[in-house]
Amino acid sequence: GPFTGLRVGIAAARTFAFGIGKPVVPLISHDALALDVREPLLVVTDARRREVAWSTYAACDELGLPVRIAGPHLAFPAELETVIEGYATYRRVDAAAIPAGPLGMLGERLFAAGRAFGPSEPLYLRPPDVTPSAGPKRVS
């Protein structure tokens, strides 16, 4: 999602989790689509702003957990075929949404296996639209 939307959503999730004494489990959504996949996989999702996000995976490990090779990265749809040229033999999944069930199973299996979750800080694939100015504005 957009930079501000992600920050607001993450802050809300952390606040609710703190309020009920539960941890926040950071996960990478593309990983949920690669859960239990036994062949090389290319996951593509709409990243808005006429871009797509993509990740590639080797066949999952012995626990059915995804083994990410590359990504998530951004590309323009017209450039995607060139960008992913080395992954032509991978099965491609174009997902319109990330189902909650596989996302929850990913978190459960990572926890049960004692594996690390995603990064605790948000993973932004593009820079923010607004940045602080270089210095104070001159007032005349």
C-alpha positions in Angstrom: 0.0 0.0 0.0 1.0 3.7 0.0 3.7 4.8 2.4 1.3 6.7 4.7 -1.4 4.0 4.6 1.2 1.4 5.6 2.5 3.5 8.4 -1.0 4.1 9.8 -2.0 0.5 9.4 1.1 -0.8 11.1 0.8 1.7 14.0 -2.8 0.6 14.5 -1.9 -3.1 14.5 0.9 -2.5 17.0 -1.4 -0.5 19.2 -4.2 -3.1 19.2 -1.6 -5.9 19.8 -0.1 -4.0 22.7 -3.6 -3.4 24.1 -4.4 -7.1 24.3 -0.9 -8.2 25.2 -0.2 -10.0 21.9 2.8 -9.8 19.6 2.7 -8.4 16.1 3.9 -11.0 13.6 5.5 -9.3 10.5 5.1 -11.4 7.3 5.8 -10.8 3.7 2.5 -11.3 1.8 4.1 -12.9 -1.3 5.5 -15.7 1.0 1.9 -16.7 1.8 1.2 -17.4 -1.9 4.3 -19.6 -2.1 3.4 -21.8 1.0 3.5 -25.5 0.1 4.4 -24.8 -3.5 6.7 -27.7 -4.7 8.0 -26.0 -7.9 9.8 -22.7 -8.7 7.3 -19.9 -8.5 6.9 -16.3 -9.6 4.4 -14.2 -7.6 3.1 -11.0 -9.2 0.7 -8.6 -7.4 -0.7 -5.1 -8.3 1.4 -2.5 -6.5 -0.8 0.4 -7.7 0.5 3.4 -9.6 0.7 1.3 -12.7 3.4 -0.9 -11.2 3.5 -4.6 -10.1 5.4 -6.2 -7.2 7.1 -9.5 -7.9 9.0 -12.2 -6.0 10.5 -15.5 -7.0 10.7 -18.7 -5.0 12.5 -22.0 -5.3 10.5 -25.1 -4.4 9.5 -24.9 -0.7 11.6 -26.5 2.0 10.9 -29.8 3.8 8.3 -28.0 6.0 6.5 -26.5 3.1 7.8 -23.0 3.9 8.7 -20.8 1.0 12.3 -20.2 -0.1 12.4 -16.7 -1.6 15.1 -16.2 -4.2 14.4 -12.6 -5.2 12.1 -9.8 -4.2 9.8 -8.3 -3.5 10.7 -5.8 -6.2 8.7 -3.3 -8.3 8.4 -3.1 -12.1 6.2 -1.5 -14.7 4.0 -4.2 -16.4 5.5 -3.4 -19.8 9.0 -4.0 -18.4 8.2 -7.1 -16.3 8.9 -9.7 -19.0 12.4 -8.3 -19.4 13.0 -8.0 -15.7 11.9 -11.6 -15.0 13.5 -13.1 -18.1 15.7 -15.4 -16.1 12.6 -16.9 -14.5 10.8 -18.0 -17.6 10.4 -21.6 -16.5 8.8 -20.6 -13.2 5.1 -21.1 -12.7 3.6 -17.6 -12.5 0.8 -16.6 -10.1 -0.8 -13.2 -10.7 -2.7 -12.6 -7.5 -5.4 -9.9 -7.1 -5.4 -10.4 -3.3 -3.5 -12.1 -0.5 -5.9 -14.5 1.3 -5.8 -14.3 5.1 -5.8 -18.1 5.6 -2.5 -18.8 3.9 -1.0 -15.7 5.6 -2.1 -17.0 9.0 -0.7 -20.5 8.2 2.6 -18.9 7.2 2.9 -17.2 10.5 1.9 -20.4 12.4 4.3 -22.6 10.6 7.2 -20.1 10.9 6.5 -20.0 14.7 6.2 -23.7 15.0 9.5 -24.2 13.1 11.3 -21.6 15.2 12.0 -19.5 12.1 12.3 -15.8 11.9 9.3 -13.8 10.7 9.6 -10.9 8.2 11.5 -7.7 9.1 10.1 -5.8 12.1 10.3 -2.5 10.1 8.0 -2.0 7.1 9.3 -3.0 3.7 8.8 0.0 1.4 9.3 -0.8 -2.2 9.2 2.9 -3.3 10.3 6.1 -1.7 7.7 8.4 0.0 5.9 11.0 -2.1 6.6 13.7 0.5 10.0 14.4 1.9 11.1 17.1 4.5 12.5 20.2 3.0 16.3 20.8 3.1 16.0 23.7 5.6 13.7 26.3 7.0 11.6 28.3 4.5 12.7 31.8 3.9 10.1 34.3 5.1 10.0 37.7 3.5 
